[in-house]
Amino acid sequence: MTGFWVVLATLALGSLIGVVHLRRDGRVRDSGAGKGAGAGAEDGRLTAADLGGDLGERATLVQFSTAFCQPCRATRRILADVSEIVPGVRHVELDAESRLDLVRRLDIMRTPTVLVLDPAGNIVKRASGQPRKADVLAALAAALPGS
């Protein structure tokens, strides 16, 4: 009978962990820059040199991906769609393995991670995991000038 309770407790704990993971995955939140988000992340800003190209005129969506990441592919499609819908928004995808300097500086712990930058390159919002299109659009509203 003790084995039954151990199995039941293990299943309950596993279910709880799964529900918490699903609720947090892909959720867009404030960037955490300047709030102890990690060494070097105090400035919370990326430049055109960091990205290897120009920033978007109104906002930039930066995606950290890896080669074999399945959610990264879906995230790429979502961000490409959003950058086509909203004028002045640029989507930049960076390979996390080749940009370990930025991964460490920005405390990127998993892929995909999406950063929403304002026109000056300040990190406004951040999402770990695959975000929903509606959440990305809402995050952009906070980053766009005059909103």
PASEBA-1860 file (N, C-alpha, C; in nm, 3 decimals):
! residues 147
1> MTGFWVVL> 0.081/-0.119/0.000/0.000/0.000/0.000/0.087/0.127/0.000 ~ 0.203/0.121/0.064/0.292/0.235/0.066/0.339/0.269/-0.075 ~ 0.366/0.168/-0.156/0.409/0.190/-0.293/0.305/0.267/-0.374 ~ 0.179/0.238/-0.349/0.070/0.307/-0.418/0.076/0.457/-0.388 ~ 0.094/0.494/-0.261/0.099/0.636/-0.222/0.223/0.706/-0.280 ~ 0.333/0.633/-0.287/0.454/0.691/-0.346/0.432/0.721/-0.495 ~ 0.372/0.626/-0.565/0.342/0.646/-0.707/0.244/0.761/-0.725 ~ 0.141/0.766/-0.644/0.042/0.873/-0.652/0.106/1.010/-0.626
9> ATLALGSL> 0.190/1.020/-0.524/0.257/1.147/-0.493/0.351/1.187/-0.606 ~ 0.421/1.091/-0.665/0.512/1.119/-0.776/0.435/1.172/-0.897 ~ 0.322/1.109/-0.928/0.239/1.155/-1.040/0.184/1.295/-1.014 ~ 0.141/1.321/-0.893/0.087/1.454/-0.859/0.196/1.561/-0.872 ~ 0.315/1.532/-0.822/0.426/1.626/-0.830/0.465/1.650/-0.976 ~ 0.473/1.544/-1.053/0.506/1.557/-1.196/0.402/1.640/-1.270 ~ 0.275/1.619/-1.239/0.168/1.697/-1.303/0.179/1.844/-1.266 ~ 0.206/1.872/-1.140/0.221/2.010/-1.095/0.337/2.079/-1.166
17> IGVVHLRR> 0.449/2.011/-1.176/0.566/2.068/-1.245/0.533/2.093/-1.393 ~ 0.462/2.000/-1.455/0.423/2.016/-1.595/0.331/2.135/-1.617 ~ 0.236/2.155/-1.529/0.143/2.268/-1.541/0.218/2.400/-1.523 ~ 0.306/2.407/-1.426/0.385/2.529/-1.405/0.470/2.558/-1.526 ~ 0.533/2.457/-1.583/0.618/2.474/-1.702/0.535/2.527/-1.820 ~ 0.418/2.468/-1.842/0.334/2.512/-1.954/0.287/2.656/-1.937 ~ 0.258/2.696/-1.815/0.210/2.833/-1.792/0.321/2.937/-1.811 ~ 0.445/2.900/-1.785/0.557/2.994/-1.797/0.620/2.993/-1.936
25> DGRVRDSG> 0.605/2.885/-2.011/0.671/2.871/-2.140/0.618/2.973/-2.241 ~ 0.707/3.054/-2.296/0.670/3.149/-2.400/0.604/3.274/-2.349 ~ 0.590/3.291/-2.219/0.525/3.408/-2.162/0.615/3.530/-2.176 ~ 0.561/3.637/-2.232/0.637/3.760/-2.249/0.632/3.836/-2.118 ~ 0.751/3.877/-2.071/0.758/3.950/-1.944/0.853/4.067/-1.959 ~ 0.857/4.153/-1.857/0.952/4.263/-1.860/1.093/4.207/-1.867 ~ 1.184/4.285/-1.921/1.317/4.235/-1.951/1.397/4.197/-1.829 ~ 1.380/4.264/-1.717/1.461/4.234/-1.599/1.595/4.303/-1.602
33> AGKGAGAG> 1.623/4.382/-1.705/1.750/4.454/-1.712/1.756/4.555/-1.599 ~ 1.870/4.556/-1.533/1.887/4.645/-1.421/1.829/4.592/-1.292 ~ 1.772/4.472/-1.295/1.712/4.413/-1.176/1.789/4.290/-1.133 ~ 1.917/4.286/-1.163/1.997/4.169/-1.127/1.976/4.053/-1.220 ~ 1.950/4.079/-1.345/1.921/3.973/-1.441/2.044/3.896/-1.483 ~ 2.159/3.936/-1.438/2.280/3.865/-1.474/2.393/3.962/-1.498 ~ 2.515/3.911/-1.491/2.632/3.996/-1.509/2.633/4.056/-1.647 ~ 2.654/4.187/-1.654/2.663/4.254/-1.783/2.530/4.292/-1.843
41> AEDGRLTA> 2.420/4.252/-1.782/2.289/4.283/-1.837/2.233/4.413/-1.781 ~ 2.312/4.484/-1.700/2.261/4.604/-1.636/2.217/4.709/-1.736 ~ 2.293/4.721/-1.848/2.257/4.825/-1.944/2.133/4.786/-2.022 ~ 2.107/4.658/-2.045/1.987/4.613/-2.114/1.973/4.672/-2.253 ~ 2.083/4.683/-2.325/2.081/4.746/-2.456/2.165/4.666/-2.555 ~ 2.115/4.657/-2.679/2.189/4.594/-2.787/2.210/4.696/-2.898 ~ 2.324/4.688/-2.963/2.356/4.780/-3.072/2.349/4.707/-3.205 ~ 2.359/4.784/-3.313/2.363/4.725/-3.446/2.484/4.633/-3.460
49> ADLGGDLG> 2.595/4.666/-3.394/2.714/4.580/-3.398/2.687/4.447/-3.328 ~ 2.612/4.449/-3.219/2.577/4.324/-3.150/2.494/4.233/-3.240 ~ 2.404/4.294/-3.316/2.310/4.217/-3.399/2.364/4.184/-3.537 ~ 2.472/4.249/-3.577/2.526/4.224/-3.710/2.445/4.289/-3.819 ~ 2.369/4.391/-3.787/2.286/4.463/-3.884/2.213/4.575/-3.814 ~ 2.137/4.650/-3.892/2.066/4.765/-3.838/1.951/4.722/-3.747 ~ 1.920/4.811/-3.653/1.801/4.796/-3.571/1.678/4.834/-3.652 ~ 1.563/4.786/-3.611/1.439/4.825/-3.677/1.410/4.972/-3.654
57> ERATLVQF> 1.340/5.032/-3.747/1.306/5.174/-3.737/1.219/5.202/-3.614 ~ 1.125/5.112/-3.585/1.033/5.133/-3.471/1.058/5.034/-3.358 ~ 1.103/4.913/-3.391/1.131/4.810/-3.290/1.207/4.696/-3.357 ~ 1.271/4.614/-3.274/1.345/4.498/-3.325/1.309/4.376/-3.242 ~ 1.282/4.265/-3.309/1.257/4.137/-3.244/1.383/4.052/-3.261 ~ 1.451/4.022/-3.151/1.574/3.944/-3.155/1.543/3.804/-3.104 ~ 1.573/3.704/-3.185/1.547/3.565/-3.149/1.680/3.491/-3.136 ~ 1.702/3.429/-3.022/1.818/3.341/-3.002/1.771/3.199/-3.028
65> STAFCQPC> 1.837/3.131/-3.122/1.799/2.996/-3.164/1.921/2.905/-3.167 ~ 1.894/2.776/-3.182/1.999/2.677/-3.208/1.954/2.591/-3.326 ~ 2.047/2.519/-3.383/2.022/2.446/-3.508/1.912/2.341/-3.498 ~ 1.906/2.268/-3.388/1.813/2.156/-3.379/1.694/2.184/-3.289 ~ 1.663/2.310/-3.268/1.554/2.351/-3.181/1.424/2.357/-3.261 ~ 1.331/2.266/-3.234/1.204/2.264/-3.307/1.117/2.386/-3.276 ~ 1.102/2.428/-3.149/1.022/2.548/-3.124/1.081/2.674/-3.187 ~ 1.212/2.673/-3.214/1.276/2.788/-3.278/1.221/2.810/-3.419
73> RATRRILA> 1.190/2.703/-3.488/1.136/2.716/-3.624/0.999/2.781/-3.623 ~ 0.914/2.737/-3.530/0.781/2.795/-3.519/0.789/2.941/-3.475 ~ 0.881/2.970/-3.384/0.901/3.107/-3.337/0.948/3.195/-3.451 ~ 1.036/3.144/-3.536/1.084/3.218/-3.653/0.967/3.259/-3.742 ~ 0.874/3.166/-3.765/0.757/3.198/-3.849/0.670/3.305/-3.784 ~ 0.647/3.293/-3.653/0.564/3.389/-3.582/0.626/3.529/-3.590 ~ 0.755/3.539/-3.562/0.821/3.669/-3.561/0.831/3.728/-3.701 ~ 0.850/3.643/-3.801/0.854/3.691/-3.940/0.717/3.748/-3.979
81> DVSEIVPG> 0.610/3.679/-3.939/0.475/3.729/-3.966/0.451/3.863/-3.899 ~ 0.490/3.873/-3.773/0.470/3.998/-3.699/0.550/4.111/-3.763 ~ 0.673/4.084/-3.804/0.755/4.190/-3.864/0.700/4.234/-3.999 ~ 0.625/4.147/-4.067/0.561/4.186/-4.192/0.434/4.267/-4.167 ~ 0.364/4.235/-4.059/0.238/4.303/-4.027/0.263/4.444/-3.976 ~ 0.362/4.459/-3.888/0.386/4.588/-3.823/0.499/4.661/-3.896 ~ 0.471/4.776/-3.955/0.575/4.849/-4.028/0.684/4.901/-3.934 ~ 0.808/4.896/-3.982/0.921/4.947/-3.906/0.976/4.850/-3.804
89> VRHVELDA> 0.927/4.727/-3.803/0.974/4.625/-3.709/1.063/4.528/-3.785 ~ 1.179/4.500/-3.729/1.275/4.408/-3.791/1.292/4.284/-3.705 ~ 1.301/4.169/-3.768/1.325/4.042/-3.699/1.469/4.000/-3.725 ~ 1.545/3.975/-3.618/1.683/3.931/-3.628/1.695/3.799/-3.554 ~ 1.745/3.697/-3.622/1.767/3.567/-3.557/1.917/3.546/-3.538 ~ 1.956/3.514/-3.415/2.096/3.490/-3.383/2.114/3.345/-3.338 ~ 2.222/3.284/-3.384/2.256/3.150/-3.342/2.323/3.158/-3.205 ~ 2.259/3.101/-3.105/2.309/3.110/-2.968/2.448/3.047/-2.955
97> ESRLDLVR> 2.474/2.942/-3.031/2.603/2.874/-3.020/2.718/2.959/-3.074 ~ 2.691/3.042/-3.173/2.797/3.126/-3.229/2.804/3.264/-3.163 ~ 2.708/3.298/-3.081/2.707/3.427/-3.012/2.704/3.407/-2.860 ~ 2.796/3.325/-2.811/2.802/3.297/-2.667/2.830/3.422/-2.585 ~ 2.897/3.521/-2.644/2.920/3.647/-2.572/2.788/3.714/-2.533 ~ 2.695/3.719/-2.628/2.564/3.778/-2.598/2.480/3.688/-2.508 ~ 2.490/3.559/-2.529/2.415/3.464/-2.445/2.453/3.483/-2.299 ~ 2.582/3.495/-2.273/2.627/3.514/-2.135/2.590/3.652/-2.083
105> RLDIMRTP> 2.611/3.754/-2.164/2.583/3.890/-2.121/2.436/3.913/-2.089 ~ 2.348/3.850/-2.167/2.204/3.870/-2.151/2.137/3.761/-2.069 ~ 2.217/3.666/-2.019/2.165/3.557/-1.935/2.057/3.476/-2.007 ~ 2.087/3.436/-2.132/1.997/3.352/-2.210/2.015/3.208/-2.162 ~ 1.910/3.148/-2.110/1.920/3.013/-2.053/1.864/2.904/-2.143 ~ 1.783/2.940/-2.242/1.724/2.838/-2.330/1.688/2.901/-2.464 ~ 1.663/2.814/-2.560/1.617/2.861/-2.690/1.479/2.803/-2.716 ~ 1.395/2.874/-2.785/1.413/3.011/-2.829/1.393/3.110/-2.714
113> TVLVLDPA> 1.470/3.216/-2.718/1.448/3.332/-2.633/1.431/3.451/-2.725 ~ 1.326/3.530/-2.701/1.294/3.645/-2.785/1.308/3.771/-2.700 ~ 1.379/3.868/-2.754/1.393/3.999/-2.691/1.323/4.101/-2.779 ~ 1.247/4.190/-2.719/1.183/4.299/-2.790/1.260/4.426/-2.756 ~ 1.315/4.490/-2.860/1.395/4.610/-2.843/1.317/4.732/-2.891 ~ 1.335/4.844/-2.822/1.279/4.970/-2.871/1.371/5.025/-2.980 ~ 1.339/5.139/-3.041/1.422/5.190/-3.151/1.568/5.217/-3.113 ~ 1.594/5.246/-2.985/1.731/5.274/-2.939/1.808/5.147/-2.905
121> GNIVKRAS> 1.742/5.030/-2.909/1.808/4.904/-2.878/1.794/4.861/-2.734 ~ 1.714/4.932/-2.655/1.689/4.892/-2.516/1.596/4.773/-2.512 ~ 1.628/4.676/-2.428/1.544/4.557/-2.414/1.422/4.593/-2.331 ~ 1.304/4.582/-2.393/1.179/4.619/-2.328/1.109/4.496/-2.271 ~ 1.103/4.389/-2.350/1.035/4.265/-2.310/1.122/4.146/-2.347 ~ 1.089/4.032/-2.286/1.166/3.909/-2.307/1.072/3.790/-2.292 ~ 1.093/3.688/-2.375/1.015/3.564/-2.365/1.109/3.445/-2.381 ~ 1.098/3.349/-2.293/1.173/3.224/-2.305/1.075/3.116/-2.346
129> GQPRKADV> 1.106/3.046/-2.453/1.013/2.948/-2.508/0.939/3.011/-2.624 ~ 0.850/2.935/-2.683/0.777/2.981/-2.802/0.662/3.072/-2.761 ~ 0.670/3.202/-2.798/0.562/3.294/-2.762/0.445/3.284/-2.860 ~ 0.330/3.327/-2.815/0.213/3.336/-2.903/0.220/3.466/-2.981 ~ 0.162/3.467/-3.100/0.164/3.586/-3.184/0.097/3.705/-3.114 ~ -0.014/3.683/-3.046/-0.083/3.790/-2.976/0.004/3.851/-2.866 ~ 0.081/3.767/-2.797/0.170/3.817/-2.692/0.283/3.902/-2.750 ~ 0.334/3.862/-2.866/0.441/3.939/-2.931/0.386/4.074/-2.976
137> LAALAAAL> 0.266/4.076/-3.032/0.206/4.202/-3.074/0.183/4.295/-2.954 ~ 0.139/4.239/-2.842/0.118/4.320/-2.721/0.250/4.374/-2.668 ~ 0.355/4.293/-2.673/0.486/4.338/-2.628/0.539/4.448/-2.719 ~ 0.512/4.437/-2.848/0.554/4.541/-2.941/0.484/4.673/-2.911 ~ 0.361/4.667/-2.870/0.287/4.789/-2.837/0.358/4.867/-2.727 ~ 0.422/4.796/-2.634/0.497/4.861/-2.526/0.628/4.919/-2.577 ~ 0.683/4.862/-2.683/0.813/4.906/-2.734/0.803/5.018/-2.839 ~ 0.690/5.025/-2.907/0.675/5.123/-3.014/0.665/5.265/-2.959
145> PGS> 0.733/5.359/-3.021/0.726/5.497/-2.974/0.584/5.551/-2.985 ~ 0.547/5.631/-2.886/0.416/5.694/-2.888/0.304/5.605/-2.839 ~ 0.338/5.489/-2.780/0.231/5.402/-2.731/0.225/5.404/-2.581
END
